[in-house]
Every structure is written in C-alpha cells, then in structure tokens.
Amino acid sequence: MKKITLILGLIMTFSITWSQEIKNLQASTTDDYMIIAYDLKGDADEIYNVKLHFVKADSTKFRPKSLNGDIGKVTAGSGKTIIWNVYKDVDGIEGKLTPVLTATTIPKDPIADPQSTPTPPIPSRIMDVLTDQIGGKKKERKKLRFGIRAGIGNSTVLTEQREFYFSSRRSFLAGPYLRWNISKRFYLQPELLLQQAHYNELLSPEEKVIHKHNYGRAQLMAGIAGIPGLHLNGGLYYGQLLGGQEYSDLGVISQTVTSENLAPGNVTELPIKENEFGYLLGASLSLGQGSFVIGWLYSRSFDDLITDDYYLGVDNLVQGQNLINRSSHFFIQKAF
C-alpha cells in the first residue's frame, strides 16, 4: 500500500472577519488519507464557507479536490474534521506542506432556513466520513420489496388407509412475492406460486401410478425473528388445481389431466377436489432487509383432497379413502 510521505509545516489559518476564527488545527495521516481536525469559532446562527489549500516549500499553492467532512458550508462548533483521499488527487507527496484553512461568512438566504446539525466527537466524525468514502453508508430501511421465490423438495400424501401404498417424489415451487418489512424483526409476505404435488401410488406389486398435479397457490406468510435476520415462518394458503399428469411406470396408463378428465372412465364426477386450504411452517435466513433469503418451508392441507369416487386400482370403487397433500421444500428468494 502507498505511504504518504510529507512534512507538515506550520499550521496557518485565515478568517475574513473577526466574527469567526479557526482554532486548534491538527493534521494527521493514514496510508491513504490525510485527516485535518479543527474548531470553528463563530456565531451559531451563521453558515461559513470553509476552504482548504496547501502551501508547498516553493511557496506554490495546491488545492485538493477529493475532500469529505466539514468542508464547504459549515456551522460553528468544535470537533470539525476534513478527510482528504490523497491518492485520488496525486500519485504521492514528498516535502513540506503547510495546510491553510479559510472561513468566510455566507450571506443568509431570506427564504431558506438552514438547520444546523450537532457535530459528534472527532473520533466518531472520522469514522462516519471514512465509512462514506468506502461506500458503506447505512441504507434506509425498505418497507416493501418485490421479488421471485423458487424452491425444490419432495411432496407426498398422508392417509389413514393404505399408507404404505404411497411414497414421495421430487417437486418444485416458484412465483412472485411482495414482502412488507413492518419492523426489523417482523414481516408479512403475500405470494402467488405454482406448486407441484408429485407422488407415487402402488396399485399392485407390478405397477404403480405416478401422480403429478399442479396447483396455483395464494399464500400469506409471516416471519418473526428472535435473532435479527433469522426468522421463524408461518402462514396459510389457498390452492387451485390447474392440471397435471397421471401415468404408470409400466406405460399402461398415460394421460394429461385437467379438472374435466381427472376421473377414471367409469366415474362421471371429479374424484379430486379442485381447491384446497392449508398451513405453512418453516425457517429462513434473511440478508439485506429481505434482499436475499434462503430457507425451508413445510406445507400441509387441512382437508381431504379426493372425493368418494377416487379410484384405488381395483375392479370396483372402494369408499373411505382419504388423501392430504404434504410437501417440504428448500427455497431461495431474491428481491429487486
């Protein structure tokens, strides 16, 4: 890293009138910055134009440009600080430099009413200015964030009968959301997702049917954090059946299904309900006020998703079968 090599000359100050005066001028350096601290004595109701230049050993003047802090329009007070980013203006410094500060009164605007802000102690002021220099200025909290969520996991059905006839398969979810950051530790998030229900059903030792049904979901999820950024999630959803496929692993059955043809050929009424209600549980890690989130989400429907006409793979219709959608997904979401 470059090192500032200089010899600070005698400190000089200059004021146009007796109503203001620069005192306690001090200069120090880091590897890349020169820090100049001073007190500006004057009328608290006035605003002053503070300028900085340096006088070299050969009496020529040098005016730095890359300045931050209490430069330009400044109110009177102690603990003022100017930060010069040296290597944005020059490649290096050698020899004697004498910093010169000037302060002149700025005439008041008869319309504007400028408000002075309290000046923090010198160490805090230096840190604030250096933070601004490297782009780490604190951002304002964003209340609303729109983004996209995508997840992958497994889904299956729960049943009180023939439970060993069903097994899970890979499924997905995807769609947009709107996040409302109510506070640092609590948010609400409505979502519109495409959710897949995907599972196996064993018909016989030789054959199973693979169910793949797609739902459009309207969800409302809430997040509450005990530790900032780490949320516990819960919510409710409504699902509308959009369509899907049912097919056999032996290739005997293969059909595209909609809300009109989900029933077997000898059944006239729809054996799978077109909508469902359920609940959500999960956990997530949120970064940048919800700018990027990773998490896990479990969902389960409240009610049975089939009617009494559901076909069980036998010659006649068996009454009493009940199926409940269940899924578990790991997801990521990105706000724009």
C-alpha positions in Angstrom: 0.0 0.0 0.0 1.3 3.5 -0.8 2.5 5.6 2.1 2.1 9.3 2.4 5.5 10.9 2.9 5.3 14.5 4.0 6.5 17.0 6.5 3.7 19.2 7.8 4.7 22.8 8.0 3.4 25.4 10.4 -0.4 25.5 10.5 -1.9 28.6 9.2 -5.5 29.9 9.5 -7.2 32.8 7.9 -10.5 34.5 8.6 -12.1 37.3 6.7 -13.8 38.9 9.7 -13.4 39.0 13.5 -16.8 37.1 13.9 -15.2 33.7 13.1 -11.9 32.1 13.8 -10.3 28.7 13.2 -8.5 27.2 16.2 -6.8 24.0 17.3 -5.9 23.0 13.8 -4.3 19.5 13.8 -3.3 17.2 10.9 -2.5 13.5 10.8 -2.2 10.8 8.1 -3.0 7.2 7.4 -1.8 5.1 4.5 -4.3 6.7 2.1 -5.9 9.6 3.9 -4.9 12.9 5.5 -7.2 13.9 8.4 -7.4 17.6 9.4 -9.3 18.5 12.6 -10.2 22.0 13.7 -12.6 24.1 15.8 -14.6 26.9 14.1 -15.5 29.7 16.5 -18.3 32.0 15.4 -22.0 32.8 15.5 -24.1 29.7 15.9 -26.8 31.2 13.6 -24.3 31.8 10.7 -23.1 29.4 8.0 -19.5 29.7 6.9 -17.7 28.7 3.7 -14.6 26.7 4.7 -11.9 26.1 2.1 -8.6 24.2 2.3 -5.4 24.5 0.4 -1.7 23.7 0.9 1.4 25.8 0.5 4.5 23.9 -0.8 8.1 24.5 0.1 8.5 26.6 -3.0 5.5 28.8 -1.9 3.2 27.4 -4.7 -0.3 26.5 -3.7 -2.1 23.2 -4.1 -5.8 22.7 -3.8 -7.1 19.2 -3.1 -10.3 18.1 -4.7 -11.2 14.7 -3.1 -12.4 16.1 0.3 -15.2 14.9 2.6 -16.4 16.1 6.0 -16.6 19.6 7.3 -15.7 21.4 4.2 -17.7 23.9 2.2 -20.8 25.0 4.1 -20.1 24.5 7.8 -21.7 25.8 11.0 -19.6 27.0 14.0 -18.6 24.4 16.6 -15.8 22.2 17.9 -14.6 18.8 16.6 -14.7 19.6 12.9 -13.0 17.1 10.6 -11.9 17.1 6.9 -10.8 13.9 5.2 -8.6 14.1 2.1 -8.4 11.0 -0.1 -4.8 11.7 -1.1 -4.3 9.2 -4.0 -7.4 10.3 -5.9 -5.6 13.6 -6.5 -1.9 12.8 -6.6 0.4 9.8 -7.0 2.5 10.7 -4.0 3.6 13.5 -1.7 7.2 14.5 -0.6 8.5 17.5 1.1 6.9 20.2 3.3 3.2 21.1 3.1 1.5 23.8 5.1 -2.3 23.4 5.3 -4.2 26.6 5.2 -7.9 26.9 6.2 -10.1 29.9 5.4 -13.6 30.6 6.6 -15.9 33.3 5.3 -19.5 34.1 6.2 -22.1 33.1 3.7 -25.0 35.6 3.4 -28.3 34.2 4.6 -30.9 33.3 2.1 -34.0 35.3 3.1 -36.3 32.3 2.1 -34.2 29.3 3.2 -33.9 28.4 6.8 -30.9 26.1 7.1 -30.9 23.8 10.0 -27.6 23.0 11.7 -26.8 19.5 12.8 -25.0 18.6 16.0 -21.4 17.6 15.4 -20.2 14.4 17.0 -16.8 14.0 18.7 -13.8 13.8 16.5 -13.3 10.0 16.5 -16.9 9.3 15.6 -16.9 12.0 12.9 -13.7 10.5 11.3 -15.4 7.0 11.2 -18.5 8.4 9.6 -16.6 10.2 6.9 -14.3 7.2 6.2 -17.4 4.9 6.0 -18.9 7.2 3.4 -15.6 7.1 1.5 -15.7 3.3 1.1 -19.4 3.1 0.2 -20.6 1.7 3.5 -23.1 4.3 4.3 -26.1 2.9 6.2 -29.1 2.4 4.0 -32.7 3.4 4.8 -35.0 0.5 5.7 -37.1 -0.6 2.7 -40.6 -1.3 3.8 -41.8 -3.0 0.6 -39.8 -5.4 -1.6 -40.9 -7.3 -4.6 -39.1 -10.5 -5.8 -39.2 -14.1 -7.0 -39.1 -17.3 -5.0 -38.0 -20.7 -6.2 -37.7 -24.0 -4.3 -37.2 -27.7 -4.7 -38.0 -30.6 -2.5 -40.4 -33.5 -2.1 -44.2 -34.0 -1.9 -46.5 -36.8 -1.0 -49.9 -37.5 0.5 -50.9 -38.5 4.0 -53.6 -41.1 4.5 -55.1 -43.2 7.3 -55.6 -46.2 4.9 -53.2 -47.9 2.6 -50.4 -45.6 3.8 -47.6 -47.9 2.5 -49.1 -47.6 -1.0 -47.9 -44.0 -1.3 -44.4 -42.6 -1.5 -42.9 -39.1 -2.2 -41.3 -37.7 -5.3 -39.4 -34.6 -6.3 -41.4 -31.4 -6.7 -41.0 -27.7 -7.0 -42.5 -24.3 -6.3 -41.9 -20.9 -8.0 -43.5 -17.5 -8.2 -43.5 -13.8 -7.2 -44.0 -12.3 -3.8 -44.3 -8.9 -2.1 -42.5 -8.5 1.3 -43.7 -5.9 3.8 -41.0 -5.2 6.4 -43.1 -4.0 9.3 -40.2 -3.9 11.7 -36.6 -5.2 12.0 -38.0 -8.5 13.4 -41.4 -9.0 11.8 -42.7 -9.0 8.2 -45.7 -10.2 6.2 -45.3 -11.7 2.7 -48.2 -12.4 0.3 -47.2 -14.8 -2.6 -48.6 -16.2 -5.8 -46.9 -19.6 -6.5 -47.0 -22.5 -8.8 -46.8 -25.6 -6.5 -46.4 -29.2 -7.7 -47.9 -32.2 -5.9 -45.9 -35.2 -7.0 -46.2 -38.7 -5.5 -46.4 -42.5 -6.2 -49.3 -44.7 -5.7 -48.8 -48.5 -5.7 -51.6 -50.4 -7.5 -50.1 -53.8 -7.4 -46.7 -55.4 -6.9 -46.0 -54.9 -10.6 -47.4 -51.5 -11.2 -47.7 -48.0 -9.7 -49.3 -44.8 -10.8 -47.3 -41.6 -10.7 -49.4 -38.5 -9.8 -48.2 -35.1 -10.8 -50.7 -32.3 -10.1 -50.0 -28.6 -10.4 -51.7 -26.0 -8.1 -51.8 -22.2 -8.3 -51.4 -21.0 -4.7 -52.2 -17.7 -3.0 -50.2 -17.7 0.2 -49.7 -15.3 3.1 -46.6 -15.9 5.1 -45.3 -14.1 8.2 -41.8 -14.0 9.7 -40.7 -13.2 13.2 -37.1 -13.1 14.3 -35.6 -13.7 17.8 -32.2 -13.1 16.2 -32.1 -10.3 13.5 -32.1 -12.0 10.1 -33.1 -15.5 11.4 -36.9 -15.8 11.1 -39.5 -18.4 12.1 -42.2 -18.6 9.4 -45.8 -19.5 9.4 -48.9 -18.8 7.3 -51.9 -20.0 5.3 -52.5 -20.9 1.7 -55.3 -21.5 -0.8 -54.6 -23.8 -3.7 -56.5 -24.1 -7.0 -55.9 -27.2 -9.2 -54.6 -26.2 -12.6 -53.9 -29.6 -14.2 -51.1 -32.2 -14.4 -50.4 -35.8 -15.4 -51.0 -39.3 -14.1 -49.0 -42.1 -15.7 -47.9 -45.7 -15.0 -44.3 -46.8 -14.6 -45.2 -49.7 -16.9 -46.6 -47.4 -19.6 -50.1 -48.8 -19.3 -51.7 -45.6 -18.2 -50.6 -42.2 -19.7 -52.9 -39.2 -19.8 -52.8 -35.5 -19.5 -55.3 -34.5 -16.9 -57.4 -31.4 -16.3 -60.3 -30.6 -13.9 -62.5 -32.3 -16.5 -60.7 -35.6 -17.0 -59.1 -36.5 -13.7 -61.8 -39.1 -13.1 -61.4 -42.7 -14.4 -63.5 -43.6 -17.4 -66.4 -45.2 -15.4 -66.7 -42.3 -13.0 -68.7 -39.2 -14.0 -67.8 -36.9 -11.1 -64.4 -35.4 -10.4 -62.6 -37.6 -7.8 -60.0 -34.9 -6.8 -61.2 -31.6 -5.4 -60.4 -28.5 -7.4 -59.2 -26.4 -4.4 -57.6 -26.8 -1.0 -56.7 -24.9 2.1 -53.6 -25.5 4.2 -51.0 -24.1 6.5 -47.2 -23.3 6.2 -44.4 -23.7 8.7 -40.7 -23.0 8.2 -37.5 -21.1 8.9 -35.4 -18.7 6.8 -32.2 -16.6 6.9 -32.8 -13.1 5.6 -30.0 -10.8 4.3 -30.2 -7.1 3.5 -33.7 -6.5 4.7 -35.0 -9.4 2.6 -32.9 -8.7 -0.4 -31.8 -12.3 -0.4 -33.4 -15.1 1.6 -32.7 -18.9 1.9 -35.0 -21.1 3.9 -37.1 -24.3 4.4 -40.9 -24.5 4.1 -43.3 -27.2 5.1 -46.9 -27.2 3.9 -49.9 -29.4 4.6 -53.6 -29.2 3.6 -56.3 -29.1 6.2 -58.8 -31.3 4.3 -59.0 -34.5 2.2 -58.2 -33.7 -1.4 -60.3 -36.5 -3.0 -64.0 -37.4 -3.2 -65.6 -40.8 -2.5 -65.2 -41.7 -6.2 -61.4 -41.9 -6.1 -60.2 -44.9 -8.0 -58.0 -47.3 -6.0 -56.7 -49.5 -8.8 -59.2 -52.4 -8.2 -62.2 -53.6 -10.2 -64.7 -51.6 -8.0 -64.6 -48.3 -6.2 -63.6 -48.5 -2.6 -65.2 -46.0 -0.3 -63.5 -44.2 2.5 -60.0 -43.4 1.1 -58.6 -40.0 2.2 -55.5 -38.2 1.0 -53.9 -35.0 2.3 -51.3 -33.1 0.4 -48.0 -32.6 2.1 -44.7 -31.0 0.9 -41.3 -29.9 2.1 -39.1 -27.5 0.1 -35.8 -25.7 0.4 -36.0 -22.3 -1.3 -34.2 -19.1 -2.2 -35.8 -15.8 -2.9 -34.4 -12.6 -4.4 -35.9 -9.1 -4.2 -35.5 -6.5 -6.9 
